[in-house]
């Protein structure tokens, strides 16, 4: 997803600032086997190695999620860049439109501008 204008099912349209703020908060980004395969392929490593390096068992033990660094940042964040931007997981691609939490506007400035255009 290299286009900087993102439109999602909730009909919000905003211009992503590519600031990485959404990748600097603690979260639980679930990943599917297909997403793991795509991310591993992009990084040029076998899926097993990707799982070992970049994922952890979900708290409910029902699947895998992306790991975080000790400071809460996504393990795939390098500066402001996502190492797997082109094939990032659906949960990341659809934030903040398909899932959000109270206070999301404090994290995603682009989203805030989409709901309050004069800000």
Buried (B, 14 or more C-beta within 10 A) or exposed (E): EEEEEBEBEEEBEBEBBEEBBBBBBEBEBBBEEEBBBBBBBBBEBEBEEBBEEBBEEBEEEEEBBBBBEEEEBBBBBEEEEBBBBEBBBBBBBBBBBEEBEEEBBEBBBBBBBBEEEEE
